[in-house]
Amino acid sequence: MRNRTGDFIWLVLSVLVISNYVTAQEGEKIELPPYSKYKDPTTKVWVNTYGKIRVGKRFFWDAQTHFRFQETEETPFVGQIAQIYNRHALGYIYSKKVNFSLGGVVRINFNTDEDSIDRNVVPEWRIWHQYQFAMPLYSAMIYHRIRIEHRWTQGFAENSDYIFRNRWRYMFRAKIPLNDHKLKPKTLYVSPEAELIMQSGKAVVASPMEDLRLTTTLGYILTPRLTVAGGLMYSQGQDLVNGGNYKQSWTMRFHMYYSPDFRRVKNKLPEIHFDD
């Protein structure tokens, strides 16, 4: 009886594997390498702004603009513009340490391949929702962020079809004051961060791990409404076309966080921990 049960389980697993393989073969056949291959790391520079604009007692406007540069053969390290992000959402403050957001993204992708004869610019569209939780730990603040994105991407080739994918993102982040016992104006802080980005969709055959990002940032709180920061990020992830190939990058990141509040003083809530 045990052998029959074991044989049945192996039969079911074999059918599932074969079904997935056949589904993958509907497009171009993909041959995985015998072992993982890591591409040479690229260098990038990101300049990001994060705005949390209070528009009501419980609502805020999440306005983000990112300029991302990537190295090329002619311009190493900083390189040329690779993406421009416009990410916006309407956020809801559930409590002092919990908030949610829902919105859209327009990302402009630039072709950084100097030998390419394809288009130079293509748009990318996303819908995103986010759930962020903050918790104090001694003098530090710990953040857990879950972000889910539904994205439509297109290649640079003329008349290429859009590909739909989902992204599943979890980020763990800490903000630790260095020259004070709490996070307040004129405080210097260090912020270690780790984010795992998974993806799913018909085009994702053997490459579910899109990116693993490890970052250390140094920040300075100028005022209750303005913070600046900069840091270095290492990332690696599977190539979408062939999951046996891994891409790597080193990225310098520069941030500005601003949170204007134009409401009357009597309508303002206590400080909310929703820095991204």
Summary of the structure (lengths in Angstrom):
residues: 276
radius of gyration: 22.0
end to end distance: 56.3
largest distance: 74.9
contacts: 805
relative contact order: 0.16
helix: 9%
strand: 58%
